[in-house]
Every structure is written in structure tokens, then in C-alpha cells.
Amino acid sequence: MTPRFLLVLGLALATLPALAQTAFSQSTRQITGEVMLLERIALPFGTSFMVDLVDADDRSVAETRLTVGDTQSPFPFTLEAPTDRALVLRTGLRAPGGQFWLTEPYAIAPGTDDISLPPLRAIATPAMGFASLLQCGGQYVEIGFLPEELRLRFNEQVLTMVPRPAASGVYYEQASNAATSIHLKDDSAMLSIDGAQLAECRVIAANEELARGVWNLTQIDGTAALFPSRTELVFFPDGRMSATVGCNRMIGGFQRHGGILVFGRMASTMMACTEPTMAQENRFARALDRVDGYRLSPESGRLVLTSGGAAVIEARRQ
């Protein structure tokens, strides 16, 4: 090899780390912001601050979790985000006992520049079950189907609607205001608010893999589950859930917003149980109260419920 060739080769090899670093730096960007609660309250110890990014198909792509108990808003956050796709940001706070506040879905366009968001406001959010998204022009609206009604969340308000007869698709309207309605057909929707029709909306359905089938518990808060085949955890698309953790049957509700997953208060039968199964049920209830997210692998049939990013409940599909 000639000295000139070796020099060129050496320069090329020397630039590879820099090129790799440049490529990596362009693949993600930093999103920063802060979240404010409308209520001026000190949150209790154990409150979880959740930041979640999903893509245009409502699949989770990035998240962060922090414990912010005994503090007041605003709550700052920083998140690394991919640059090559449209994203939707949600942030929320979940206090022990079921209190839940959530910001509006915030659209983020593809791009390489870091973003500093304006202050986001979180409001108390009632049950919405498996919350999906409507993309109405440049605005995102959250939609959730409950057993006998539908809820929409946008512009810092939650609208509850009831079903009405429809020639095609499904039709809902506000019981107290027929001028506010939504007509859904296939993957599109027409939404009217006080008689004003929004741009035609595209339905971005939530991934309901979580609600398909029965899950057997394998681990609860670091302890292997007793008799996993006798345990059951079932999610329903309308936001209901049930569990049998060894003896008693538990029922309650949950909310799924992108990668955010939280549970409400639970009710339980009061059967006489053995001491080990009662201990397992109590451990499950305490763990469920801390859940703020989940990871699901349909291929392997594994489900992990998380708190602060750490596994607290693990299950496998029956």
C-alpha cells in the first residue's frame, strides 16, 4: 500500500465515530416542557408523574416516569424523541387512591430541532377506558367507549354522550345538547360541537391487545405468584377489569392513554381464604395502586405492568 493510500484510509477511519455520532444525534431530539395542575394542591407521597409519546398509530415510542409526591406544580420534563415521524405527547399525574390528571394530546411534527413546549395544563380526567384518538385536521381529540356511553376529551373539557339510532355506523349525542354529536363509520368520524362541525376526523384506534383473552399472573411485586393457573386478569375494551388472585374476585376499572395505564378503586368479594392467598391478594392490590404504565409482547404472550418503569406485576396469556 502506498503512504498516500494509508493516509486517506486513516483519515476515513478517524471520521467514522464522528459520522456515527452525527447520525445518532440526528435520529433523536430533545423535547422539554412543564406541566401545571389547575388545582393548587400539594400532591401526596407516591404520586407518579407520567410523560408518554406515541406515534401516529398510537403506539408508544418513548416515556418517562418520576415520583413527585409532596410537591406542587409546575413539573418539568425532558424526553428524547425520534425525529422521523409525527408524534403525540400526553403527560399526567396519578396519585395513590386513584386521582388522575391528564394533559390534552399534543401533536409534534417530524423534525430534527429540539423543542421547548409551552406550559401544559393537566385536568382531572374521569374514566375513559381504552382511549383512542381522533385526528381532526391539525387537532387531536381523545375518545373512549364506556359500557353505556362515550366520552370525548379536548379543549380542557370532557363531554359525555349517549347512543342514538343511526342508519349506518354509530351515532352519539350529548343528552342535554343534541347539537353536540359524533357519527362514526369505519375509520372516520364527523364531530359537531354546539352545531359547529369540525374537519372530518380520522379514527386512530387504540391497540386493544391488552383486552384480548385472559392473563395468568406469574409475579406480583417481586414474588412469584401462587398457583398461576388459578389466577386471572381480564381487561375489557370499555374500561372494566376483573381479577382472581387466588381466592376472592376483584372488579374495577382502568384507563389506558397511549402507554399510560392506571387503575381506579377496586371492589372485592369477601370469602374466607387461606393466609397465603390473602397475603397474595393484598400484595396485588397494593401493586395495582402503583401501576402507571405497561409493556406488552404479543409474540411471547407476556404482559408487564410497571410503576416508575419497574415491573410490579407480570403475567402471561392463558
N, C-alpha and C positions, 0 to 999 in steps of 0.2 A: 504494500500500500504506500502511496506517496504521502509525504508530510502534509501536502495541501488537503488531501482527502481525509487524513486523520484529524486535521484541524476542523474541517467542516463537520465531520461526524461528531467530534467532541462538542462543538457549539450546538448542534442539533439535540444531542442528548441532554445538554445542560438546560435547554429551554423546555424540555418535556414537563418537568414539575410545574413550571410557571404556567404552561399551557393548560395542564390538568387543573391547576388551581383556578385559572380564569374560567374554564368550562364549568367547574363546580360552583364558582361564585355567581355565574350567570344562571345556574339551574334553580337557585332559590333566592329569595329576597326576604327582607325583614319587614314584618308588619307590627307596628306598635300602636297602642291606644290606651284608653282608660274607660272604666265602666262606673257609672254612678247609679245609686239607688234613689228613686223618687222619695222614699221614706227616709227620714233622718233617724236611723236607729243603729245601735251597736249590735252587730251580729254575734250570736252565741258561739262559744268554743266548738270547734268541729265543723264549722261552715266551710263548704267547698266552693272555690271559685273556678269555673269551668270555661275554657276557651276552645272552640271547635271549628275547624274548617272542613267543608265538604266541596266536592266538585259539582259540575252542572248536572250530574246524575244522582246527587245526594249521597255520594259515597265519601266516607271520612278519609281525609288525606293528611291532616295534622291536628294535634291537640296539645293542650297543656292543662294541668290541674294544680291548684295551690290551696292551702288551708289558710283562711283569713279570719278566723274567729276572733272576737274581742276587738275588732277594728271597724272603722267607718269608711264609707266611700269618699273619694274615688279609689278604684282598684286598677293599677296599671298592669299591662301585659305586653309581652314581646313573643312573637311566633315566627318561625321560619316557614315560608310558604313556597310552593312551586311557582315558577314564572310562566309556564307554557299553557295554562288553562284558566278558564273562568272559575271563580270560587265564590262560595257563600260562607260568611262568618256568622256564627252565633256565640254569644257568651251568656253565662248565667251564674247564679249563686243558689246553692242548696243547703239549707240549714237543717240540723237534726230535728226530726219530728215532722218533716215534710214540707216546710215552707220553701217556695221555689220562685225565683225571679229570673226573667229572661229578656234579652235584648231582641230587637227586630232582626230578621235575616238581613245581612248587609252584603250587597254584591261587590265583588272585587274583580276587575277586568284583568286579563293577562298582561304581563309587562315585567321588566327587569328592575325598575326603580323601587327602592324602599318606600314604604307607605307609612305615614303618620295619620291615623284616623281621627276624625273629630270625636268629642266625647259621646259615648254610647250610653243610653239610659235603659236600665233594667226595670221591668214592672212585674208585679205579682201575676203569675200565669196559672190559670186553672187547668184541669185535666184536658189533654188533647189526644191521648193515646199515641198511636203511630202517626206523628205529624209529618205530612208530606208538604211539598212546595208547589205553589202556582207561580209561574213566570208570566207576569202581565206587562208586556213591554219591557221597560227597564226596572220594574219593581217586582220584588218577591213578596208573596203572601203565604203564610203558613195555614194549612188546612188539616183538621183532624176529625175523624169519624168516631163518634161515641155510639153506644147501643141504640139510642133513640133520637139523636140529634147530631148536628155538625157544628164545628167551631172554626172560625176564621180569626187570624191574628195579624193585624197590620195597623200602622199609624197609631201605635201605643194604645190599642183597644182590642178587645176580644168580643166578637159577635157570635151569638148562638142562634142557629137556625134549625127549623124543623122540616121534615119531608112533606112534600105536596105531590099530588098526581102529576105525571108528565107523560106526554105522548111518546117520547123517546128519551133515553138516558135517565138521569135522576135530577130532581129539582128540589131545592130547599129555599125557604124564605124565612125572614125574621118574623116571629109570631106577632110582634107588636108593630111591624112596619113592612108591609108587603112590597114596598119599593126597594127593599134591600134583599137581594136574592142571588142565587147561583144555580146555573144549569150546567151539569157535567155530562159529557158524552164522549166515550172513548178516552183519548188523551188530551182533550181540550175542554175549556170551561168558559162560560160567559158570566161575568160578575158585575152586578149592579149595586151601587151604594146610594141610597136615597134617590133612586131613579137615574143616577148618572152611571153610564156603562163604561167600565174600564176597557182597555185594549183586550182583545181576545187572549185568553190565558192558556199556557201550556202546562199540563199536569206533569210534575216530576214526582212520580210515585215513590214512596219510601220503600226500601228493601225490607220485605217482611219475612226474611229467612228466619228471624228470631221467633216468629209465631208459627213456624211450620213444625208440627209434631210435638213430642214430649221430650223433656230433658231430664236425665237422671243425674243427681248430684254426686260428685266424686270427691270434692274437697270444700270445706267450709272454714274460712278464716285460719288456714294453715293446718287444719286437722282433717284427716281422711274421713269421709262420710261413712257412717254405719249403714250396712245393708243398702248399697247404692241402688240395686234393682227395685227396692221398695220405695224409693223416693221419686217424686215427680215435681217438675217445674214447668208450667204451661203459660204461655203468653197468647193473648187473643188480639187480633188487629184493632179492636175497638177500645183498647186500653185496659182491659181486665186481665188479671193474672191469678193463678191459683198454685198452691204448693202443698205437697205432702212430704214432710221431712222425717218421717219415721212413725208418727202416731196421729197427731191432730192434722186437720185440714185447714189451711190458711187461704184466705182470699183477700184481694185488694186491687189496687190499680197502679199503673206505671205510666210514665211519659217518656217518649223517645223523640228527640230533636237532633237529627244527624247522629253524631257519635255521643251525644249526651243522653244518659239514661238515669232516671230517678224513680223512686217508688214512693207511694203515698202510705197512709196508715193502713195497717193490716188488721183483719179480724180472724179469729180462730175458734174452732170447736174446743171444748173443754173436757176431753176424755182423760181418764186415768192412764198414765203412761209410765213406763219404766224410767228409772233415774237417768240412764244413759241417753235414751231417746229424748227426754225432756231437756237435758243439757244440750243436745244437738239442735233442738228446735229453738232454744233461747239463743244459741250461738248464731244460727241462721238469721233470726230476726234482727239481732244487733248488727250483723254484717250487711243485711239488706238495707238498713237505715243509713249506711255509709256509702252505698253504691252511687257513683256519678258517671259511669261510662261502661263500655263493654267492648270485647273483641270476639269476633265470631269467625270460625273457619268452616264453611260448608263442606269442603272437600274431606276434612278429617272428622267432621261432626262434633267439633269441640266449641264450647262456649265459656268465656271467662268474663265474669262481672268484676269491675275494677273500682277502686277507690284511690284517688290520687295517683293513678297509673299502676297501682299494685293490685294483684289478684286477691280477691276476698272470697269469691265463690266460683268454683269450677264445675262444669257439667259436660256430659256427653249425650248426643242424641240417642234416644231409645231405639 
